[in-house]
């Protein structure tokens, strides 16, 4: 007698529940936040490019606009038609990061030789793209707006958010894949 009652109660428990209806969203997103964010980004970019142009204007060097959105000038240019790095190549390079005012940010990194497998390791966007423009033996000064450097978050150490950078790079050795 005990088991049929348990069976009936179990049956009623599982089948007497009404399925819940999906809840509707409380508010609808109008896209105003995204539009405002886009406007802020455009204003920031204009401000940073104006700062970079002011530094270039005070310089004696001729800067080239890259298709990637940064400016650069050659310190040492190799005229020979030699290879530039491509995916998987190993390169050894030195670099110095500076503020637009010319202050070196990481002195210890300026002294080190860095190794990098092209497009297979983490580097900030501007440096990754800039290294691909170089030939072995060349030195280039890059001017990166913040979105090509460390962007909105900075590097969580010495580089703050939305900081444009100057980067002096020397490509020491290129080993093709």
C-alpha positions in Angstrom: 0.0 0.0 0.0 2.9 2.2 0.7 4.4 2.0 -2.7 1.4 2.9 -4.9 0.9 6.0 -2.8 4.6 6.9 -3.3 4.2 6.3 -7.0 1.1 8.5 -7.2 2.8 11.3 -5.3 5.9 11.2 -7.5 3.7 11.2 -10.6 1.8 14.2 -9.4 5.0 16.0 -8.4 6.6 15.7 -11.8 3.6 16.3 -14.0 1.7 18.8 -12.1 4.3 21.6 -12.5 3.5 24.1 -15.2 6.4 25.0 -17.4 7.6 28.5 -16.8 7.4 31.1 -19.6 10.5 32.9 -20.8 11.0 36.3 -19.2 11.0 39.3 -21.4 13.8 41.9 -21.1 13.1 44.8 -18.8 14.7 47.4 -21.0 15.7 47.6 -24.6 19.1 48.8 -25.7 18.8 51.8 -28.0 22.5 51.8 -29.1 23.1 55.2 -27.5 25.9 53.9 -25.4 27.7 52.5 -28.4 27.2 55.7 -30.4 28.7 57.7 -27.5 31.6 55.3 -27.2 32.3 55.7 -30.9 32.3 59.5 -30.6 34.7 59.3 -27.6 37.1 57.1 -29.6 37.0 59.5 -32.6 37.8 62.4 -30.3 40.6 60.6 -28.6 42.1 59.5 -31.9 42.0 63.1 -33.3 43.7 64.4 -30.1 46.4 61.7 -30.3 47.1 62.2 -34.0 47.3 66.0 -33.4 49.9 65.3 -30.6 51.9 63.0 -32.9 51.8 65.6 -35.7 53.1 68.3 -33.3 56.0 66.1 -32.4 56.7 65.3 -36.1 56.5 69.0 -36.9 59.3 69.7 -34.3 61.4 67.0 -35.8 63.9 67.2 -38.6 63.0 63.8 -39.9 60.5 62.9 -42.7 57.9 60.6 -41.4 55.9 58.1 -43.5 52.3 57.2 -42.8 51.8 53.4 -42.7 48.7 51.6 -43.9 48.3 50.4 -40.3 47.6 53.8 -38.8 51.0 54.8 -37.4 53.9 57.0 -38.5 57.6 56.1 -38.9 60.9 57.3 -40.0 64.1 55.5 -40.8 67.2 56.0 -38.6 69.1 53.5 -40.6 67.7 52.4 -44.0 68.9 49.4 -46.0 68.4 50.2 -49.7 69.2 46.6 -50.9 66.2 44.6 -51.9 66.4 42.2 -49.0 63.7 40.2 -47.2 61.3 41.5 -44.6 59.9 39.2 -41.9 56.9 37.0 -42.6 54.9 34.6 -40.5 57.0 32.2 -38.6 60.4 33.9 -39.1 62.6 34.4 -36.1 63.8 37.9 -35.5 66.1 39.5 -32.9 65.6 43.1 -32.2 66.1 45.9 -29.6 63.6 48.6 -28.8 63.1 51.6 -26.6 59.6 52.8 -25.6 59.3 56.5 -24.9 56.5 59.0 -24.2 55.8 61.7 -26.8 57.9 64.0 -24.6 60.9 61.6 -25.1 61.1 60.0 -21.7 62.2 56.4 -21.8 59.6 54.2 -20.1 61.5 50.9 -19.6 65.3 51.4 -19.4 66.0 47.7 -18.8 64.1 46.6 -21.9 66.1 49.0 -24.0 69.3 47.1 -23.1 67.9 43.7 -23.8 67.9 41.8 -27.1 64.4 40.4 -27.8 63.5 37.3 -29.9 60.2 37.1 -31.6 58.6 34.5 -33.9 56.6 36.7 -36.3 52.8 36.5 -35.6 53.3 33.6 -33.3 53.9 35.4 -30.0 52.3 38.3 -28.2 53.4 41.9 -28.9 51.4 45.0 -28.9 49.8 45.6 -32.3 51.9 48.5 -33.5 55.2 46.8 -32.8 54.0 43.6 -34.4 53.1 45.4 -37.6 56.1 47.7 -37.6 58.6 44.8 -37.3 57.2 43.4 -40.6 58.2 46.6 -42.4 61.9 46.2 -41.4 64.9 44.6 -43.0 67.8 43.1 -41.1 70.1 46.0 -40.0 67.5 48.7 -40.2 66.5 51.1 -37.4 63.2 52.8 -37.4 61.4 55.3 -35.1 57.7 54.6 -34.9 55.0 56.8 -33.5 52.1 54.8 -32.3 48.7 56.2 -31.3 47.4 54.4 -28.2 45.1 52.0 -30.1 48.3 50.7 -31.8 50.2 50.6 -28.5 48.7 49.5 -25.2 45.2 51.0 -25.8 42.6 51.6 -23.2 44.1 49.4 -20.5 47.7 50.3 -20.7 50.2 47.7 -19.6 49.1 47.6 -16.0 52.5 48.9 -15.0 54.3 52.1 -16.3 52.2 52.8 -19.3 48.8 54.3 -18.6 45.6 54.1 -20.5 45.3 55.8 -23.9 49.0 56.7 -24.1 50.6 57.2 -27.6 54.2 56.0 -27.7 57.4 56.5 -29.6 59.3 53.3 -30.2 62.9 53.2 -31.5 63.5 49.7 -33.0 66.6 48.0 -34.5 66.2 44.7 -36.3 69.4 42.9 -35.5 68.9 39.5 -37.1 66.3 37.8 -39.3 66.2 34.0 -39.6 63.8 32.8 -42.2 61.5 29.9 -41.6 
